[in-house]
């Protein structure tokens, strides 16, 4: 029996016991992960999903976090400018071993993609401060570091409080907009 799974924007045909190098996942060596995006199950009675096979999953064990081979991108412009540029990188990969293919009854527990650190503004109970005019991601981060995570907190600022904030210069129009946004 085999399955076609999708992860990291790629599709892999896998059998039980296969070892794969896939895009980096946020998992440590020895952990068991489950892939829920199964496009097809093959064998005696093939099942093709539309687009996914319901209830099917593939369980795998993480062997190691590795780096791929070095890729070099060399550009040379020959005619008038005679310029050269060399760039390269090594892709971060996860080495996994397929342990079993579940045809039905799988629970939804998708693998965690290698996520970049979530901004502190996304903390529970906080508002999206970038809705204020003139507040971008950098200014929102500075406001959160200063302890201002919601529109209600910004709306309650007095002129003395604004003067006491050193991390970012709070504009009076932000306070007015925050009052409107805090109401709903």
C-alpha positions in Angstrom: 0.0 0.0 0.0 1.2 3.5 -0.7 0.0 7.0 -0.2 0.5 10.4 -1.9 0.9 13.1 0.7 1.4 16.8 0.4 3.7 18.8 2.6 5.9 21.9 2.0 4.2 22.6 -1.3 5.4 19.3 -2.7 3.8 15.8 -3.2 5.5 12.6 -2.1 4.6 9.0 -2.9 5.4 7.0 0.3 5.3 3.4 1.5 5.6 2.3 5.1 9.3 2.3 6.1 10.4 5.0 3.6 12.9 7.7 4.6 12.2 11.1 3.2 13.9 14.5 3.2 11.2 17.2 3.3 10.9 20.9 3.9 11.8 21.8 7.5 9.1 21.1 10.1 9.0 22.4 13.7 9.6 19.0 15.3 12.5 17.5 17.3 14.3 14.2 16.6 12.3 11.3 17.9 8.9 13.0 17.7 6.0 11.4 15.9 4.1 13.6 13.4 1.0 13.0 11.3 0.3 14.3 7.8 -3.4 14.9 7.1 -3.2 16.1 3.5 -3.4 12.8 1.7 -4.2 13.1 -2.0 -4.4 9.4 -2.9 -4.2 6.0 -1.3 -3.0 3.2 -3.6 -2.9 -0.6 -3.4 -5.6 -3.2 -4.1 -8.4 -0.6 -4.0 -7.0 2.8 -4.9 -8.8 5.9 -3.5 -8.3 9.3 -5.1 -9.3 12.3 -3.0 -11.3 15.3 -4.2 -8.9 17.0 -3.3 -8.1 15.1 -0.1 -9.0 11.6 1.1 -11.2 12.0 4.2 -10.0 10.3 7.4 -6.7 9.2 5.9 -3.3 10.1 7.4 0.3 9.2 7.3 2.3 8.9 10.5 6.0 9.4 10.5 8.9 9.7 13.0 11.4 12.6 12.8 14.9 11.2 12.5 16.9 14.5 12.3 17.0 18.1 11.3 19.5 18.4 8.4 20.8 20.8 5.8 20.7 20.0 2.1 23.6 20.2 -0.3 25.0 23.6 -1.1 23.3 25.3 -4.1 25.3 28.0 -5.9 23.7 30.6 -8.2 26.3 32.2 -10.4 25.4 35.1 -12.8 27.8 36.6 -15.3 26.9 39.4 -17.6 29.4 39.4 -20.5 28.7 42.2 -22.9 29.2 45.8 -21.8 29.2 45.6 -18.0 31.4 42.6 -17.1 29.8 42.0 -13.8 29.7 38.8 -11.8 27.6 37.7 -8.8 27.7 34.5 -6.8 24.9 33.6 -4.4 24.3 30.4 -2.6 22.5 28.7 0.3 21.9 25.4 2.0 18.2 24.5 2.5 17.1 23.3 5.9 15.4 19.9 5.7 13.7 17.4 8.1 14.6 13.7 7.7 11.6 11.5 8.5 10.7 7.8 8.4 7.2 6.8 7.5 5.9 4.4 10.2 2.3 3.7 9.0 -0.4 4.7 6.6 -3.9 5.1 8.1 -6.7 4.6 5.6 -9.5 5.8 8.0 -10.1 7.0 11.5 -7.2 9.4 11.6 -7.5 12.4 14.0 -6.7 15.9 12.8 -3.2 16.7 14.1 -1.4 18.4 11.3 2.4 18.8 11.5 3.6 22.2 12.6 5.4 24.0 9.8 8.6 25.7 10.6 7.1 29.0 11.7 9.0 32.2 12.3 8.5 33.7 15.7 5.0 35.1 15.9 5.0 38.8 16.7 4.1 39.7 20.2 1.2 41.7 18.9 -0.6 38.4 18.1 -0.8 37.6 21.8 -4.2 36.6 23.2 -6.4 39.5 24.2 -4.6 42.0 22.0 -5.9 44.1 19.1 -4.3 44.6 15.7 -2.6 47.9 16.3 -1.7 48.3 12.7 -5.3 49.4 12.0 -4.3 52.8 13.4 -3.2 55.2 10.6 0.5 55.5 10.5 1.2 52.4 12.7 3.1 49.7 10.8 4.4 46.4 12.1 7.6 48.0 13.6 5.6 50.7 15.4 3.1 48.1 16.6 5.9 46.0 18.0 7.3 49.0 19.9 3.8 49.8 21.3 3.5 46.2 22.5 7.0 46.4 24.1 5.8 49.5 25.9 2.9 47.6 27.3 0.2 48.9 25.0 -1.6 45.9 23.4 -5.2 47.0 23.0 -7.1 50.0 21.6 -8.7 50.6 25.0 -5.2 51.1 26.6 -4.2 53.6 23.9 -7.5 55.4 24.2 -7.0 55.8 27.9 -3.6 57.6 27.5 -3.3 61.1 28.8 -0.8 63.7 27.5 1.4 63.0 30.5 1.3 59.2 29.7 2.2 59.9 26.1 5.2 62.0 27.1 6.4 59.2 29.4 6.6 56.6 26.6 10.1 56.6 25.2 9.9 53.5 22.9 7.7 55.1 20.2 6.2 58.6 19.7 2.5 58.2 20.2 0.5 60.6 18.1 -2.7 62.3 19.4 -4.6 61.1 16.3 -3.8 57.5 17.3 -5.5 58.1 20.6 -8.6 59.4 18.8 -8.7 56.5 16.4 -8.2 54.0 19.3 -11.2 55.5 21.0 -13.4 54.8 17.9 -11.9 51.3 17.4 -12.3 50.4 21.1 -16.1 51.1 20.8 -16.5 48.6 18.1 
